[in-house]
């Protein structure tokens, strides 16, 4: 597991004795297991996660975060940090420790002159998109609209605007953070530049971010996008055409692809292109994809930008049980497609897709050492997204996923840290950062030498 050591919690008697002091300094809500809102507050996106914190501290501002950290340190309690609670690994929840719950922190401040947005860590992407698109503005915001802004950003952040404007982390101008010692710092290119480098991809290893300052971009409020479905027997030809077409396309074309099961139970191959530029130029690049072969369905149409941002929401609802394996691939080879198709024939759950996301454009051209997020260059991110409903099916879904991953892992190169599962250990975390790992470990040692923030995809202090 990701935790390098187990934190020993103090007895509840000791915690109860110091809780009265916390109540004097904490403005937010303190939830105990006996409180009615507690059960709802501990639930996260992946229903495989069923941990029970000793306390949930729902913060209202940075001072609440400081108080929570000091309380946890004084009582030797493990800390988890929740923003949107959307992470597949379930690191937002601790067993027997303290959950620092940032979800009440929802402020969004738009500066139309500076083209920036200052955002608190409880905001999810559909909330930020709604606030910015009113002004024809956005920043790169993932692909599922109830993803938390904090988690996506700190892990790097891939999304529909990545090819035009870079990763979410590339668009982070500044952050306010609370460090492991309770100190509040402002982090940017000039102030704590090592931390600024590390939090753009390094996850929650270095502190609790209490506000993000993002660069905003003028975007088309109406885009053209949608799924194109092909029968499985045409999949290889479809992908051969698709991989060459998107590789030669301008940065305004961004695409998902993969294998899904339709609502009526039919396995199909899928491409999901999105044209992020002027509508009058869309057909030149979308028509070749729409006219290739004999599609089963062509759902490409004009839609609001916010509809594109939520187009995959129904495929990733709250409440499913989940276990993922992910990796990046240098090419969408015939060998990879063959292995994927063979394994999908035996998938235990119809809710399980295999998805591919093409890294390209502005998010791919920066040097890999420019931020902690190292996945630059022409890459395909591939995800085995196992999803099912019944706990009785856990073993067969997990076993199938592991077997599938073992076959394609030799073809992979690195992994997006936000897609690591709960049992991916430190070797996989190292794999997620490649040559950037050692620098991250040194920064971790500098700002969190005791590994206080360890319930994450953990970077061990050097």
N, C-alpha and C positions, 0 to 999 in steps of 0.2 A: 504494500500500500504506500501512499505518498508520504505518510507521517514518519519521519525518521526516528521519532521517539514518542513514547506515550506520556502525556501530561497527567500527573496525578492531581485529581481534584481534592480540595479540602472537604471536610464533612459539611453536610447541610447546616449543622449547628453553627459552625464557624462563619459560613456565608450569611446565615440569618442574623448573626450578631453584628455584622458590618453592613447589612442591607439598609439599616436606618440612616447611616451616614451617606450612602449612595442616594437615597431618596432626597436628601437635602441639597445635593448638587446636580441632580439629573432632572431635566425638565420634561423629558419624554415619558413614555409609558413603560413600566416594568411589569413583565408578565411572568408569573409562576405557573407550573404545571396545573395548579388547581384553578387558574383563572379561565373563564369561558373563552376569551379570544386566543388563548395559547395554541390550541390545536390547529386553528386556521393559520396562525402566524408561522408555525414550523413546517408547513407543507410547501414543497417546492415542485418544480416542473416535472422532474423524474420521480414517478411514484414508487420506484424501487428504494428510494431514500426514506427511511423511517426512523430517524434519530430524534432523541428527546433532550434538548438542552435543559440545564438546570435553571437557567434564566434566559429570557429574551428581552433585550434592551432596545426598545424602539426609539431611535435617536431623532431629535428635531434639528440639531445643528452640530457644529464642530465641537462645541464645548461638551455636549453630551457624549460624543465619541471619545474625547479625552477622559471624561469621568468613567466611561465603560472600560477603557483600557487600563486605567489605574486600578479600578476595582478588580479586574481579572488578574492583574499582576499581584495585587495584595493577597488574593485568595488562591493563587496558583491554579487558575482555571484555564483550560484550553479555550481559545477564541475562534469562532467562525464569523465571517462577515457576509451579510446578505445585501445585495442590491436588488436585482430583478428576480433572483432565484431560478434562473433559466438554465444554469449549467448542468450538463448531463452527469458529471461526476458527483454532484450533490454536495460540493464543498461549502455551501452556504449554511449547512447545519452541522452542529457538533453534538456528540453524544455525551451528556453530562457536564458540558461546559457552558460558556456564554455565547449566545448568538447576538452579535452587534447588527441590528436590523436597521438598515438605512432607508427602507422603503417609504417612510413618511417624508423624506427630504425630497421635495418635488419641485423646487423653484427652477424656472427657466427665464433667463433674461436675454433678450435679443438686442444687439446693438447694430442698427441698420447702417450707421456710418462706417463703423469698423468692420462690418460683416463678420460678426462673431456671435457666439451663443455661450453664455455661462450657465452651466447645468449641474444640478445637484444629483447625487448618486442613486436616488430612488426613482429617477425618471426612467421610463421604458421608451423604446424607439418610436412607437406610434404617437406618444405624447410629444416628443421632440419634433417629429416630422410635421405634426399638425401645427405646431407653433411656428415653424420656419417656412413651410410651404405657402402660408398665407402671403408671404413676401417674395415668393418665387425663389426661395433659398433652401439649401439643405447641405448636410455633410454626409459622408459615407456611413450608412446605418444598418448594415447587416441585411438579412433576408427573411427574418420572421419578426413581426412587428411588436410582439410582447417580450422580446429579448431586452435585458437591462442594458442601459447605456454604459454603466460602469464596467461590467464584466466583459462586454464586447471590446471596449476601448483598451482595457488593460491587457487583453490577450492579443492585441494587434488590430483585429477588426476587418474582415473581408465583407464585401457587399456589392450592391449594384453599381455604386459610383466609384468603385475601386480603380477601374481602368482609366477613368477620366481624372480622378482627383486623389488617388492614393488610398491607403488603408485608413481606418478611423484613427489609429494612433498617429499616422502621418499628419493628420489634421488637428491634433491636440497641441495647442499653443502654450497652455499653462495648466497647472493643477495645484489645488490646495490640499495638503496632506497632513494627517496625524501619524507621527512615527511611533515606533514601538516603545519609546521612552515617554510618550505623551506630548512631545513637542509638536507645535503646529508650524509648518513651513510652506512657503510658496515656491513652486518648482517650475522652472522654465529654462530656456536656452542659456540664460545668464546667471540664474540662481539655482544652485544645486544641479548643474548640468549633467552630472553622472546619474542622479535620480531621474531626471527628465528623460535621459536615454533609456533607462531601465524600465520605467513604467509604460513605455510604448511597446508593449509586447510581453513584458516580464510578469504580468499577472499581479495578484495581490500579495506578493512576497515582501513588499518594502514598506507597507503602511496602508492606512485607510484614506482613500481619496474622498474629500468632502465637497469638492467642486471641480468641474472640468471647464476649460475655456477652449471652444472649438472654432476653427476657421470655417466660415460658411461660403458656399459657392452659389452662383446663379444657376438654376436648373430649369429644365422644361417641366412645367406643371402637368402637361399631358405627354405621355410616352406611348410607344407602340410595343406591345409585348404579348406573350402568351405561349401556352404549351402546344407542341406539335407531336402527335403520337404516331408511332409506327409499330407494325407487328414484330414480334420477336425474331421471326425468320429474316427480317430485313435489317436487323439491328447493326450487324457488322458493316454493311454497306452504308447505312445512315451515318454511323460514327466516322467512317473513313472520309466521307464527304464533309461532315460537320467539322472535324478537327482541322482540315485544311482551310475551310472557308473562314472560320473565326480567327485562325492564326494570321490571315492576311487582311482582316477587317480593321477599320479605324477604331480608336478607343471608345467611340460612342456605342459600340456593340458589346454588350456583356451577356454572358450565357451560363445557364445551368444545363445539365443533361443527366442522363442516367436511366435507371429502370424502376418503374413503379407498377402498382397493381391498380387497375381502374376500379371505380365504385362497384361495378358489377362482377368483379373478380378476375379480370383478364390481365395477365402480365403483359406489359408493353414497354417498348423503348421510348424515351422521351427526350426532346430538346426544348429548352425554355429560353429563347433569345429575348433580349430587351434592347430596344434602341433608345439611347439616352440623349440623343441630339435633336436637331430640328425635325419636325414631323415630315416635312417635304423631302427629306433625304432618307427616310426610313426604308422605303420599299426597295431601294437599290440593293440594300444589304439583307433585308429580310426575305424578299421574294425568292432568291435562290434556295433558301432553306425551306420555304413553304412549298416550292414546286418540285423538290427532290422526291423521287419515288412516288409511292401511292400512300399518303398518310391515312391513318384511320380517323384522325381528327385534326383539325387546324383551328386553334382557338386564339390565334393572334388577332389583336384588335387594339384600338386606341383606348387608353384608360388613364385615370389620374395617377400621378406619381405615387400617391399614398396607397392606391390599389396594388401597384406593383410591389410596394414594400410589404404588403400583407398577402401576396399571392400564394405563398407557401404555408400560411397559418393553419389551414385545415389539415395539412399533412403533419403538423407538429403540435397537436393540442396538448393542453395540460391534462394530467391524469393517467397517461400511459406509462407502462413499465418499459425501461429503456436500458440498452447496453450497446455501446458503440465501439467500433475500431476504425481508425482513420490513418491516412497517410497521404503524402504528396507523391506524384508520379511525373517523371520528366516528359513522358509522352503517353498518349492514349493508344497504346499498341494493340495489335490484333491479339497478342498473347494475353494481355490484361483483360480484354473484353471476353475472350474465351473462358478464362477462369471465373470471371464474374458471372457470366451466363450459366455456366455449369453449376455453380453454387446456388444461384437464385432459384434454380429448378427445385431445390430441396428446402427452400426457406420455410421455417415453421409457421410464420405469421404473415398474413396478407398485408399487414400494416407496415412491413419492413421494405424500404427502398434502398437502392444503392445510388448515391448521388455524386455527381462530379461538378466541380467548380473550376473554371479556367482562370488562373492568375495571369494577368497581362496588363499592358498599358502603364499608367503612372505608378500603380502599386507594385509593378514588377521591375521597374527600371532603376530604382534606387540601389546603391550598394548594400549588400546584406548586413554590413556593420553600421548602417546609418541609424537604425533603431534596434532595440532588442528583438523585434520581429524579423526573422532572418529569411523568410520565404519569398525571395525575389527571383526574377527570371520567369521564363515561360514554363509554368507548372500546371498540373491538374490536381486539385485536391479531391481525394476520393474518400467517401464515408459509407461504411456499412452501418446503417441506422436501424438497428433491431428495435422493434416496438411491438408490444403485445399487451393484453389486458388482464390476464389471469395469472396470479402468483404461482399456481400449480405448473405453469409452463416456463418458469424461470430457467430451469436447468437445460431444457432442450434448446431454448433460444440462445442462452449464453454459450453453450457448447458449440452450437452451429456457427455462431459469430466468431468464436476463437479459431475454429477449424478453417473457416473461410479466410480469416485474416492471415493465418499461418501460410496459406498458399500464395497470397499476393504480397505479403510483407517483403520478400526478397526483391520485388520490383520497385519498392517505395524509396523515397528520399526525404526524410524528415517528416514532421507532422505538425499540424496547426494546434497550438497548445489549448485553445478553447474547445477542441474536440477530443481531448484525452478523457478516458473513462476513469472511474474511481479506482480500478485495480492496476492502472498503468503506473509503474514504479519510477524510481529516479532515472533508470536507464532510458526510459521513454521521454522523460522530461529533458534529459540531456539531448536526446535525439531531436526534440522540438526546437532546441536553440542552437545546435551545431557548434560552430566555432565561437558563437557569442556566449556560450554557457560559462566559461571560466571568468569572463569579465562580469557577468551577472553574479556569480558566486562571490567575487571580491566586493561588489557593491552590497550584496546581502550581508556580508561580514561587517561592513562598515556601518550599516544602518540598523541591522537586526542580528547581532552576533549570537544571540541566544535562540534564534529561530522562533521567536514569539509568534509570528505570523506563519504558521506551518500548515494550516488546514487549507491547502491549495495545491496546485501542481507545483510541488515544492522544490525550490532551488536551495540546496544546502549551503550554509555559509562556508566560504573557502577555509 
